[in-house]
Amino acid sequence: MRETSLNAARRSRELSELAEDDRVDLLVIGGGVTGAGVALDAASRGLSVVLAEKHDLAFGTSRWSSKLVHGGLRYLASGHVGLAHESAVERGVLLRRTAPHLTRPLPQLVPLLPGTDAPRAALVRAGFLAGDVLRLAARTGSTCLPRSRRIGTAETLRMAPPVRHEGLRGGLLAWDGQLVDDARLVTAIARTAAGHGARVLTRCAAERVHGRGAVLHDRIGGRRVPVRARAVVNATGVWADEIAPDLTLRPSRGTHLVVSADSLPGLDAALTVPVPGTTNRFVFALPADNGRIHIGLTDEEEPGSVPDVPEAATHEVDFLLETINTALTEPLRAADVLATYSGLRPLLSDRDGSSADLSRNHAVLTGRNGVVSVVGGKLTTYRRMAEDAVDEAVRASGMDAGPCRTARLPLVGAADRARLSRVNAPRGLVARHGTEAPLVLDQAEGNPADTEPVTEGTDVTLAELLFAVRHEGALDTDDLLDRRTRLGVVARDREAALPAAREALRRG
């Protein structure tokens, strides 16, 4: 395996090499989780790969998820048995093999309050039992994800102290997976791809795209570099129709609120609250790192042109607060919301004008221009989406490639949980960097100030920002604060951390 570090020097060198020899097996356009996954899959099969991203890794939808590694239960409820099984399998791959350091088991708690009557409680319990069957079918043992069960009132309040006491009949408990950080997963995939020889080129917009190549516009240096490829994969998510005019996408917006953990003190599970008047919709309060809780999520059509950074609507904030407050002793107020974030799901319109939610079931489509587009899917199933896209690109182009290896290919920093527990570094750092955590600490070069938090309420240090510049391809302050770390989500945290980010870029 080659060097996995991404940085400005490597980017410049690989752009120059590409200008001298523009031939490559596969050009991947898009640096989200799917595009990075395609690059890793292809490079690990022995193909020469260039990944071109207009902005930064995880710039789009990949950083705006609920950060859940879903087991496919919602798909089973709608009759999509195959998709549910696929999701459960991929959850197990992430938790046990490829990214144990970036994932963790998450208890999911539905409190049984007066608004959840006996028939609805029975329906939820049946769903959780079906989830147990999915877990076993995916060969994910109970030591990794415990079986679901009903719990009493005392245990419900221990796991979720803010829940209303009046009329509480206990709770229903199940387990799913949670990502420490979705953007960090993308970075880890991209770096692993680079270790297998892929050229990962951020700030490079693909222009004049066709099935045998494109022109890459270096948005930093200004030069344009032609690329001749044997196949091209379009993995640009909600922007896919800009490259593949055959596609007609109708994005929908999913919004989350960010509140302080002090607003829901002691919450130790994903509080799962049914949306009144529905049978299969829920709002989640999800414990996150650095004293935050994320509350989501909505499903709103996003008409018109696709924004680079979607914004929450006022009525979405109101809906999320109203729903979560049905389960709380002390209701949350708008003033408790520190920030919001929104991501866009791709919806594909068919010829009749109706829509199919391809964020549930991915599709690999070859357009009239010869470009292979991979659309839809979920973050959890990115690896399978990438496998299918590379299979199609290899088949259509007649390339000679080995079999897919990514189901057993650990990402950078990955190790089994026993080994991770022995890494000599703070636990939060290990959760974000795995076995590389000591290398992050080494960036301080003996300076204790570099290992101090860059702002109050976080454990992110200047050493971690330096590591992002030197090894993770961060090129500016937005990369550092919005994607390598998530300090930029809350405006006051961003402002406080900005001097440290500038210092890391100066020293990087």
SULURCOR-V61990 format. One record per residue. N is the residue number from 1. RES is the residue in three letters. PSI is psi in whole degrees, -180 to 180 (NA if undefined). Layout:
BEGIN
n=N res=RES psi=PSI
n=N res=RES psi=PSI
END
This chain:
BEGIN
n=1 res=MET psi=139
n=2 res=ARG psi=-178
n=3 res=GLU psi=133
n=4 res=THR psi=-8
n=5 res=SER psi=135
n=6 res=LEU psi=135
n=7 res=ASN psi=177
n=8 res=ALA psi=-38
n=9 res=ALA psi=-44
n=10 res=ARG psi=-42
n=11 res=ARG psi=-47
n=12 res=SER psi=-42
n=13 res=ARG psi=-44
n=14 res=GLU psi=-30
n=15 res=LEU psi=-42
n=16 res=SER psi=-41
n=17 res=GLU psi=-39
n=18 res=LEU psi=-34
n=19 res=ALA psi=-31
n=20 res=GLU psi=-36
n=21 res=ASP psi=103
n=22 res=ASP psi=10
n=23 res=ARG psi=137
n=24 res=VAL psi=152
n=25 res=ASP psi=-49
n=26 res=LEU psi=129
n=27 res=LEU psi=123
n=28 res=VAL psi=128
n=29 res=ILE psi=119
n=30 res=GLY psi=124
n=31 res=GLY psi=32
n=32 res=GLY psi=-166
n=33 res=VAL psi=-36
n=34 res=THR psi=-46
n=35 res=GLY psi=-43
n=36 res=ALA psi=-39
n=37 res=GLY psi=-40
n=38 res=VAL psi=-44
n=39 res=ALA psi=-43
n=40 res=LEU psi=-45
n=41 res=ASP psi=-49
n=42 res=ALA psi=-45
n=43 res=ALA psi=-37
n=44 res=SER psi=-13
n=45 res=ARG psi=-3
n=46 res=GLY psi=8
n=47 res=LEU psi=150
n=48 res=SER psi=133
n=49 res=VAL psi=138
n=50 res=VAL psi=128
n=51 res=LEU psi=123
n=52 res=ALA psi=126
n=53 res=GLU psi=127
n=54 res=LYS psi=-36
n=55 res=HIS psi=-110
n=56 res=ASP psi=164
n=57 res=LEU psi=137
n=58 res=ALA psi=31
n=59 res=PHE psi=-34
n=60 res=GLY psi=-132
n=61 res=THR psi=-29
n=62 res=SER psi=-22
n=63 res=ARG psi=-1
n=64 res=TRP psi=23
n=65 res=SER psi=177
n=66 res=SER psi=-6
n=67 res=LYS psi=32
n=68 res=LEU psi=145
n=69 res=VAL psi=92
n=70 res=HIS psi=144
n=71 res=GLY psi=5
n=72 res=GLY psi=12
n=73 res=LEU psi=-41
n=74 res=ARG psi=-30
n=75 res=TYR psi=-35
n=76 res=LEU psi=-39
n=77 res=ALA psi=-29
n=78 res=SER psi=10
n=79 res=GLY psi=4
n=80 res=HIS psi=76
n=81 res=VAL psi=-44
n=82 res=GLY psi=-43
n=83 res=LEU psi=-39
n=84 res=ALA psi=-44
n=85 res=HIS psi=-42
n=86 res=GLU psi=-44
n=87 res=SER psi=-42
n=88 res=ALA psi=-39
n=89 res=VAL psi=-47
n=90 res=GLU psi=-33
n=91 res=ARG psi=-46
n=92 res=GLY psi=-37
n=93 res=VAL psi=-45
n=94 res=LEU psi=-46
n=95 res=LEU psi=-36
n=96 res=ARG psi=-25
n=97 res=ARG psi=-58
n=98 res=THR psi=-30
n=99 res=ALA psi=53
n=100 res=PRO psi=-28
n=101 res=HIS psi=-27
n=102 res=LEU psi=-1
n=103 res=THR psi=160
n=104 res=ARG psi=153
n=105 res=PRO psi=142
n=106 res=LEU psi=119
n=107 res=PRO psi=136
n=108 res=GLN psi=117
n=109 res=LEU psi=124
n=110 res=VAL psi=107
n=111 res=PRO psi=138
n=112 res=LEU psi=91
n=113 res=LEU psi=169
n=114 res=PRO psi=-30
n=115 res=GLY psi=-16
n=116 res=THR psi=94
n=117 res=ASP psi=176
n=118 res=ALA psi=-45
n=119 res=PRO psi=-41
n=120 res=ARG psi=-39
n=121 res=ALA psi=-41
n=122 res=ALA psi=-37
n=123 res=LEU psi=-43
n=124 res=VAL psi=-43
n=125 res=ARG psi=-42
n=126 res=ALA psi=-38
n=127 res=GLY psi=-41
n=128 res=PHE psi=-38
n=129 res=LEU psi=-39
n=130 res=ALA psi=-36
n=131 res=GLY psi=-35
n=132 res=ASP psi=-41
n=133 res=VAL psi=-43
n=134 res=LEU psi=-45
n=135 res=ARG psi=-45
n=136 res=LEU psi=-39
n=137 res=ALA psi=-31
n=138 res=ALA psi=1
n=139 res=ARG psi=37
n=140 res=THR psi=109
n=141 res=GLY psi=166
n=142 res=SER psi=-15
n=143 res=THR psi=-23
n=144 res=CYS psi=-50
n=145 res=LEU psi=111
n=146 res=PRO psi=160
n=147 res=ARG psi=159
n=148 res=SER psi=160
n=149 res=ARG psi=165
n=150 res=ARG psi=139
n=151 res=ILE psi=160
n=152 res=GLY psi=177
n=153 res=THR psi=-42
n=154 res=ALA psi=-43
n=155 res=GLU psi=-36
n=156 res=THR psi=-46
n=157 res=LEU psi=-27
n=158 res=ARG psi=-41
n=159 res=MET psi=-28
n=160 res=ALA psi=73
n=161 res=PRO psi=-29
n=162 res=PRO psi=-7
n=163 res=VAL psi=144
n=164 res=ARG psi=138
n=165 res=HIS psi=-35
n=166 res=GLU psi=123
n=167 res=GLY psi=7
n=168 res=LEU psi=129
n=169 res=ARG psi=28
n=170 res=GLY psi=-154
n=171 res=GLY psi=168
n=172 res=LEU psi=128
n=173 res=LEU psi=129
n=174 res=ALA psi=175
n=175 res=TRP psi=138
n=176 res=ASP psi=-172
n=177 res=GLY psi=153
n=178 res=GLN psi=139
n=179 res=LEU psi=139
n=180 res=VAL psi=-41
n=181 res=ASP psi=122
n=182 res=ASP psi=-39
n=183 res=ALA psi=-34
n=184 res=ARG psi=-32
n=185 res=LEU psi=-45
n=186 res=VAL psi=-45
n=187 res=THR psi=-42
n=188 res=ALA psi=-41
n=189 res=ILE psi=-45
n=190 res=ALA psi=-41
n=191 res=ARG psi=-37
n=192 res=THR psi=-40
n=193 res=ALA psi=-42
n=194 res=ALA psi=-36
n=195 res=GLY psi=-22
n=196 res=HIS psi=11
n=197 res=GLY psi=-3
n=198 res=ALA psi=142
n=199 res=ARG psi=115
n=200 res=VAL psi=107
n=201 res=LEU psi=99
n=202 res=THR psi=167
n=203 res=ARG psi=33
n=204 res=CYS psi=107
n=205 res=ALA psi=135
n=206 res=ALA psi=124
n=207 res=GLU psi=157
n=208 res=ARG psi=52
n=209 res=VAL psi=136
n=210 res=HIS psi=-179
n=211 res=GLY psi=-8
n=212 res=ARG psi=22
n=213 res=GLY psi=-166
n=214 res=ALA psi=177
n=215 res=VAL psi=126
n=216 res=LEU psi=124
n=217 res=HIS psi=111
n=218 res=ASP psi=109
n=219 res=ARG psi=-2
n=220 res=ILE psi=-55
n=221 res=GLY psi=-20
n=222 res=GLY psi=-15
n=223 res=ARG psi=159
n=224 res=ARG psi=128
n=225 res=VAL psi=115
n=226 res=PRO psi=146
n=227 res=VAL psi=125
n=228 res=ARG psi=118
n=229 res=ALA psi=150
n=230 res=ARG psi=-22
n=231 res=ALA psi=154
n=232 res=VAL psi=130
n=233 res=VAL psi=127
n=234 res=ASN psi=110
n=235 res=ALA psi=49
n=236 res=THR psi=12
n=237 res=GLY psi=-126
n=238 res=VAL psi=-9
n=239 res=TRP psi=10
n=240 res=ALA psi=-32
n=241 res=ASP psi=-12
n=242 res=GLU psi=-27
n=243 res=ILE psi=-33
n=244 res=ALA psi=90
n=245 res=PRO psi=-17
n=246 res=ASP psi=-27
n=247 res=LEU psi=144
n=248 res=THR psi=110
n=249 res=LEU psi=144
n=250 res=ARG psi=90
n=251 res=PRO psi=149
n=252 res=SER psi=149
n=253 res=ARG psi=133
n=254 res=GLY psi=122
n=255 res=THR psi=144
n=256 res=HIS psi=152
n=257 res=LEU psi=148
n=258 res=VAL psi=123
n=259 res=VAL psi=163
n=260 res=SER psi=146
n=261 res=ALA psi=-23
n=262 res=ASP psi=-20
n=263 res=SER psi=-26
n=264 res=LEU psi=69
n=265 res=PRO psi=135
n=266 res=GLY psi=1
n=267 res=LEU psi=122
n=268 res=ASP psi=23
n=269 res=ALA psi=166
n=270 res=ALA psi=101
n=271 res=LEU psi=122
n=272 res=THR psi=113
n=273 res=VAL psi=121
n=274 res=PRO psi=141
n=275 res=VAL psi=122
n=276 res=PRO psi=136
n=277 res=GLY psi=3
n=278 res=THR psi=167
n=279 res=THR psi=-22
n=280 res=ASN psi=25
n=281 res=ARG psi=140
n=282 res=PHE psi=155
n=283 res=VAL psi=138
n=284 res=PHE psi=141
n=285 res=ALA psi=111
n=286 res=LEU psi=115
n=287 res=PRO psi=135
n=288 res=ALA psi=176
n=289 res=ASP psi=167
n=290 res=ASN psi=39
n=291 res=GLY psi=34
n=292 res=ARG psi=156
n=293 res=ILE psi=135
n=294 res=HIS psi=132
n=295 res=ILE psi=123
n=296 res=GLY psi=172
n=297 res=LEU psi=166
n=298 res=THR psi=177
n=299 res=ASP psi=93
n=300 res=GLU psi=137
n=301 res=GLU psi=140
n=302 res=GLU psi=90
n=303 res=PRO psi=163
n=304 res=GLY psi=-164
n=305 res=SER psi=150
n=306 res=VAL psi=122
n=307 res=PRO psi=153
n=308 res=ASP psi=-43
n=309 res=VAL psi=103
n=310 res=PRO psi=155
n=311 res=GLU psi=146
n=312 res=ALA psi=145
n=313 res=ALA psi=154
n=314 res=THR psi=-40
n=315 res=HIS psi=-25
n=316 res=GLU psi=-43
n=317 res=VAL psi=-45
n=318 res=ASP psi=-43
n=319 res=PHE psi=-46
n=320 res=LEU psi=-42
n=321 res=LEU psi=-45
n=322 res=GLU psi=-40
n=323 res=THR psi=-49
n=324 res=ILE psi=-31
n=325 res=ASN psi=-19
n=326 res=THR psi=-17
n=327 res=ALA psi=1
n=328 res=LEU psi=146
n=329 res=THR psi=-48
n=330 res=GLU psi=110
n=331 res=PRO psi=146
n=332 res=LEU psi=149
n=333 res=ARG psi=166
n=334 res=ALA psi=-33
n=335 res=ALA psi=-19
n=336 res=ASP psi=-14
n=337 res=VAL psi=115
n=338 res=LEU psi=-31
n=339 res=ALA psi=167
n=340 res=THR psi=157
n=341 res=TYR psi=151
n=342 res=SER psi=143
n=343 res=GLY psi=158
n=344 res=LEU psi=130
n=345 res=ARG psi=139
n=346 res=PRO psi=127
n=347 res=LEU psi=130
n=348 res=LEU psi=123
n=349 res=SER psi=137
n=350 res=ASP psi=-175
n=351 res=ARG psi=-23
n=352 res=ASP psi=-1
n=353 res=GLY psi=-7
n=354 res=SER psi=170
n=355 res=SER psi=149
n=356 res=ALA psi=132
n=357 res=ASP psi=91
n=358 res=LEU psi=1
n=359 res=SER psi=-13
n=360 res=ARG psi=-42
n=361 res=ASN psi=111
n=362 res=HIS psi=161
n=363 res=ALA psi=145
n=364 res=VAL psi=117
n=365 res=LEU psi=136
n=366 res=THR psi=121
n=367 res=GLY psi=175
n=368 res=ARG psi=-25
n=369 res=ASN psi=3
n=370 res=GLY psi=-2
n=371 res=VAL psi=134
n=372 res=VAL psi=119
n=373 res=SER psi=136
n=374 res=VAL psi=121
n=375 res=VAL psi=160
n=376 res=GLY psi=-153
n=377 res=GLY psi=-180
n=378 res=LYS psi=160
n=379 res=LEU psi=-41
n=380 res=THR psi=-36
n=381 res=THR psi=21
n=382 res=TYR psi=-38
n=383 res=ARG psi=-41
n=384 res=ARG psi=-37
n=385 res=MET psi=-45
n=386 res=ALA psi=-43
n=387 res=GLU psi=-46
n=388 res=ASP psi=-38
n=389 res=ALA psi=-43
n=390 res=VAL psi=-40
n=391 res=ASP psi=-45
n=392 res=GLU psi=-42
n=393 res=ALA psi=-41
n=394 res=VAL psi=-44
n=395 res=ARG psi=-47
n=396 res=ALA psi=-32
n=397 res=SER psi=-14
n=398 res=GLY psi=19
n=399 res=MET psi=154
n=400 res=ASP psi=113
n=401 res=ALA psi=152
n=402 res=GLY psi=178
n=403 res=PRO psi=163
n=404 res=CYS psi=136
n=405 res=ARG psi=-4
n=406 res=THR psi=-16
n=407 res=ALA psi=-21
n=408 res=ARG psi=19
n=409 res=LEU psi=107
n=410 res=PRO psi=142
n=411 res=LEU psi=163
n=412 res=VAL psi=134
n=413 res=GLY psi=-9
n=414 res=ALA psi=148
n=415 res=ALA psi=167
n=416 res=ASP psi=162
n=417 res=ARG psi=-29
n=418 res=ALA psi=-44
n=419 res=ARG psi=-40
n=420 res=LEU psi=-35
n=421 res=SER psi=-18
n=422 res=ARG psi=-2
n=423 res=VAL psi=130
n=424 res=ASN psi=81
n=425 res=ALA psi=161
n=426 res=PRO psi=145
n=427 res=ARG psi=-40
n=428 res=GLY psi=-38
n=429 res=LEU psi=-39
n=430 res=VAL psi=-38
n=431 res=ALA psi=-32
n=432 res=ARG psi=-29
n=433 res=HIS psi=-8
n=434 res=GLY psi=-135
n=435 res=THR psi=-11
n=436 res=GLU psi=-4
n=437 res=ALA psi=-43
n=438 res=PRO psi=-32
n=439 res=LEU psi=-35
n=440 res=VAL psi=-46
n=441 res=LEU psi=-32
n=442 res=ASP psi=-21
n=443 res=GLN psi=-22
n=444 res=ALA psi=-22
n=445 res=GLU psi=41
n=446 res=GLY psi=2
n=447 res=ASN psi=108
n=448 res=PRO psi=-30
n=449 res=ALA psi=-29
n=450 res=ASP psi=-13
n=451 res=THR psi=12
n=452 res=GLU psi=148
n=453 res=PRO psi=141
n=454 res=VAL psi=-16
n=455 res=THR psi=158
n=456 res=GLU psi=140
n=457 res=GLY psi=6
n=458 res=THR psi=162
n=459 res=ASP psi=11
n=460 res=VAL psi=132
n=461 res=THR psi=169
n=462 res=LEU psi=-35
n=463 res=ALA psi=-39
n=464 res=GLU psi=-37
n=465 res=LEU psi=-39
n=466 res=LEU psi=-42
n=467 res=PHE psi=-40
n=468 res=ALA psi=-38
n=469 res=VAL psi=-42
n=470 res=ARG psi=-25
n=471 res=HIS psi=-12
n=472 res=GLU psi=13
n=473 res=GLY psi=15
n=474 res=ALA psi=128
n=475 res=LEU psi=-16
n=476 res=ASP psi=-180
n=477 res=THR psi=-33
n=478 res=ASP psi=-41
n=479 res=ASP psi=-44
n=480 res=LEU psi=-45
n=481 res=LEU psi=-25
n=482 res=ASP psi=-21
n=483 res=ARG psi=-46
n=484 res=ARG psi=-34
n=485 res=THR psi=174
n=486 res=ARG psi=30
n=487 res=LEU psi=-24
n=488 res=GLY psi=-8
n=489 res=VAL psi=-42
n=490 res=VAL psi=124
n=491 res=ALA psi=-41
n=492 res=ARG psi=-32
n=493 res=ASP psi=-42
n=494 res=ARG psi=-48
n=495 res=GLU psi=-42
n=496 res=ALA psi=-33
n=497 res=ALA psi=-11
n=498 res=LEU psi=-43
n=499 res=PRO psi=-39
n=500 res=ALA psi=-39
n=501 res=ALA psi=-42
n=502 res=ARG psi=-38
n=503 res=GLU psi=-40
n=504 res=ALA psi=-40
n=505 res=LEU psi=-37
n=506 res=ARG psi=-40
n=507 res=ARG psi=-18
n=508 res=GLY psi=NA
END
